[in-house]
Amino acid sequence: TPYATNRIAALHRFARDPLYLTWERRFAENASAPEITESRETLYAGFWRRAWAFAIDVLLLQALVPAVHAVQTQISPGDAAALKTLSQDPEVSKLVNTLVTSGVAAAPVARHGHVYLTFGDNTLVSIVLFVYAVILVALIGQTFGMMVCDLRIVGANGERRVGFRGAIARYVALFASMVAIVGVFSVFRRVQPFEKWSRTRLVSGGARS
């Protein structure tokens, strides 16, 4: 940036230039025009961008963490009987015995004479997602899904980073709002109840705080 004295001298030279006369009327109109301000509400993310960012994060975790996938195995009735016999074998370890017994007992009989064993835990998905979101939001203000959708999380007062305390407060408040059913009825709002509680906001990536 030039020194102020050099800038003032350049403005004086420009004022004497014929080019200035060409644009003088436009300069005068711009100087008297009202200032254009962007509504703060339009900076906050809408429902569809939020949903898209969340979907990307869930798909990413399912691809990176095989443990969150439900494992489904199809066995025949004859195999099920063999597994029951195996579970009664004293040589089989206690852990294998428990898994086989509980799996076969809980497996519903499907059509075409097959039995399905399904092992999965949605709680694990929630825990991994919570840790993933808290760490990224605390460190860089956005998850991978938010990066793709050009979103980021800031403080309610314009803080660029919310830190670990703000990130944890945000997602604990999100869980509380869903348990209390408050979040279900406000999914289309640009500012969610849990964001007011945690004093955080989800805004456009290019928005000025």
N, C-alpha and C positions, 0 to 999 in steps of 0.2 A: 504494500500500500504506500503510495507516495506521501511525502510530508504534506501537512495541511497547507503550508505556504505554496508548494508546487501545485497542489490541486486548485487552490484559489486562482493562481495565475493562469492555469489551463482553462478554468471557467471563464475568466475575463477574455482570453483569446477567442474562445468559442463564441462568446456573446457578440464579438465583432465580426464573426465569420458569416458569409452569406448563407451557409447551411442552417445557421440558427434561425434566420428569418423564415426559412421554409417550414420549420417545426415550431415556431414561436406560439402559434395558436394552439397546437396540440399540448404544448407544455403548460400553457395557461389553464386549459381545460382539466388536465390531470392534477394540477396544483389545487384547484377548487373542488374537485370531485370528492365525495365522502369516502372514507377509508373502508375497504372491503375486509370484513372479518369473517373467519370461518367459525360456524357454530361448534362449540365444544362437543355437543352431543354427536355430531357427525364423525368425530374422530374415533368414537368407540366402535368396537367390532359388532357386527350384526349376527343373527342366529346362524345363517348358513356358513359364514366364514368360520365361526366357532366350531360348528359341527364338522366341517371339512378338516380343520386342523386336528380335532380330536380323533377323527377316523384315521388320519394319516399316522398319528402317534400309536394308536392301537395296532394297526397293521404292521408298523415297524417293530413293535415289541414282540408281536407274534412271530415275526420272521427271525428276530435275533435271539429270542429266548424260547428254545424248544420246550422247556418245562411247562410253559403255560398252555400248551396244546393238550387237548383231551385225546387220550390214546384209546382207540376203539378196535377191539379184536373180535373177529367172528369165528366161533367154534361150533362144531356139530354136537348133537346130544350125546353121541358116543364119547367124544372128547371130554365133554362136561363130566360124564360119569367117571372117566379115567382121572380127571383132576380131583374129583371128590375122593377117589380111592387114594390118590397121591397125598392128599391133605391129611389122611389118617395114618400115613406112614411115620413112625417115630424117628426115622432117620432124616426126615425133612426138617429143615430149620424152622424155628417158631415163626419168623417173619414171613417166610414163604407160605407156611401153613395158614397164617392169618389172611394173607392176601388172596390165596386161592379160595379159602372157605368163604370169605366175605364177598368176593367177586362172583363166584358161582351162585351163591345164595341170592344175591341181589340182581343177578342177570335175568331180564325178562325173556321169555321164549318168543322168538320172532317167527314170522311166516316162513314157509318153505323148510321148516324143521331145523332152524338155526337158533343159537343162543348168542346174545351180544354181551360182551364185558366192556364196560366203559369206566375209565378212571380219569377224573379231571377235577380241578379245584379253581372256581372263579375267584376265590379269595386271593389266590396267588397272583392272578392277573392284576387285581386292584392294588395289591401291595407293591408290585413291580412298577406299575404306572405311577403310583404316588411318589415313590423314591425317584424315579426317572424325572418326573415333572418338577419336584422340589429342587433337585440338584441343578438342572438346567436353568430353571427360572431364577434361582438364587445367584447363579454364576454369570449368565449372559442375558437373562430376561426373557427367554423364549425357548420353547421346545422345537424339535425338528419340524413338526407339523405347523407350528406358528411361523417358522422361517419360510416354509413353502408358501404359506398363505399371507405373508407379509404382515404379521402381527407381532406384538410384543407386549409384555406386562410392565406397567409403571405404577408408581405410587399415586394415590388420589390427589396429592398436592404437587404432582409433576416430577417426583423423584425418578431418576433414570433407572435405578436399581432398587429392588425391594429387599434383597438379602435373604438369608435363610429364614429369619423370623417372619418376614412378610410372605415368603413362599409357603412356609408351613401353615401360617394363619389362613392363607387363601384357600388351600385345599382342605384343611380341616373345616373351614366355614362352608365350603362347597358340599362336603359330606353331610354336615349338619343341616344344610338347607334342603338336601334331598331327603334326609330322614324325616324332617319336619314337613315335607311335601310343599314347602314354600317355593323351592326352586322349580318344581314341576309346572307351577302356574305362571312362572315369569321367564320361561325359556326364550321368549321372543323380545325381551327387553335388552336394550344396549348396555344398561348397567344392571347387573344381577344383584339380588339381595346379599349374596355371599361376598360380592365385591365391595359393597358398602360396609359390611361387617369387618372385612379384613383390610379396608382402605387401600385396595389395589384396583387397577383398571386394565382391561385388554384393549389396546388401541392399534391403529394402523401403524405399520412399521415406519412409515415416513412422516408420521405426525410429530409435531413439535410439542414437547412437554411444557 
